[in-house]
């Protein structure tokens, strides 16, 4: 991976932190153009399939087939742009097109680092408050040509919030995020960043395409 292709995180800001900070790894304005292309392609595919089916089956069935194959991908593409994560103090809010839910990071039942190794690898924070199930927070994406990490302010606020949790794994993950911030502050190469080292750890261990790091492995990311 060449560092010159690296997509840098946004710099931190001085002064008091804002009350609410976005935890969206990919902002909506980056997702929307792709969503539009996917939606357009899906609609065109549905129209073509409906037109072909019209030659062989009744019109109502042809239309149904077109909707079946064209509509769900189009809707799904725009649903992705309506999903947002934000941190209000220690409360993580996950909102979607229909509903939203919140988790207070001070009172967690579990915290995990999930690593997905593929052409585009991912590092994801999964939290569980014991009531609403798992909430996933993407922390970083890495590919051969570069990557993208959660911006500095978001990492800082998330690390601070996890440090208030009552479970030990949360403190360990908080330490990883703090070390990630230090690596970014000194413009460390990608291979020296803890989140990327998590991907390398999973890949070298042959635990693909997906694995959850153990407490010992999380601790090793800051050694």
Long-range contacts (C-beta under 8 A, 24 or more apart in sequence): 1-142, 1-143, 1-144, 1-145, 1-146, 1-147, 1-190, 1-191, 2-145, 2-146, 3-189, 3-190, 5-145, 5-146, 6-146, 6-147, 6-190, 7-146, 7-147, 7-148, 9-148, 9-149, 9-150, 9-151, 9-152, 9-155, 9-184, 10-151, 10-152, 10-153, 11-152, 12-152, 12-153, 12-156, 13-153, 17-153, 17-156, 17-157, 19-88, 19-89, 20-86, 20-87, 20-88, 21-86, 21-87, 21-153, 21-154, 21-157, 22-84, 22-85, 22-86, 22-154, 23-85, 23-86, 23-87, 23-92, 23-137, 23-150, 23-154, 23-158, 24-84, 24-85, 24-86, 25-138, 25-139, 25-140, 25-141, 25-148, 25-149, 25-150, 26-138, 26-141, 26-148, 28-81, 28-84, 31-80, 31-81, 32-81, 34-77, 35-77, 35-78, 35-80, 35-81, 36-77, 38-73, 38-74, 38-77, 39-73, 39-74, 39-77, 39-78, 41-73, 42-69, 42-70, 42-71, 42-72, 42-73, 42-74, 42-77, 43-70, 43-71, 43-74, 44-70, 45-69, 45-70, 46-70, 46-71, 85-137, 87-154, 87-157, 87-158, 87-161, 89-161, 90-161, 90-164, 92-127, 92-135, 92-137, 92-161, 94-135, 101-132, 101-135, 103-127, 103-129, 103-132, 103-135, 104-129, 105-161, 105-162, 105-164, 105-165, 105-170, 106-161, 106-164, 106-165, 106-166, 107-165, 107-166, 108-165, 108-166, 108-167, 108-170, 109-167, 110-167, 110-169, 111-162, 111-165, 111-167, 111-169, 111-170, 111-173, 112-169, 112-212, 112-213, 113-173, 113-176, 113-198, 113-212, 113-213, 113-218, 114-210, 114-211, 114-212, 114-213, 115-198, 115-199, 115-201, 115-202, 115-207, 115-210, 115-211, 115-212, 115-213, 116-209, 116-210, 117-199, 117-202, 117-203, 117-207, 117-208, 117-209, 117-210, 117-211, 118-208, 118-209, 119-143, 119-144, 121-199, 121-203, 123-195, 123-196, 123-198, 123-199, 125-158, 125-173, 126-212, 139-177, 139-195, 140-195, 140-196, 142-190, 142-196, 142-199, 147-190, 147-196, 149-180, 149-184, 149-193, 149-195, 152-181, 152-184, 155-180, 155-181, 156-181, 168-215, 169-215, 169-218, 172-215, 172-218, 172-219, 173-218, 175-219, 175-222, 176-218, 176-221, 176-222, 179-221, 179-222, 194-221, 194-222, 195-221, 197-221
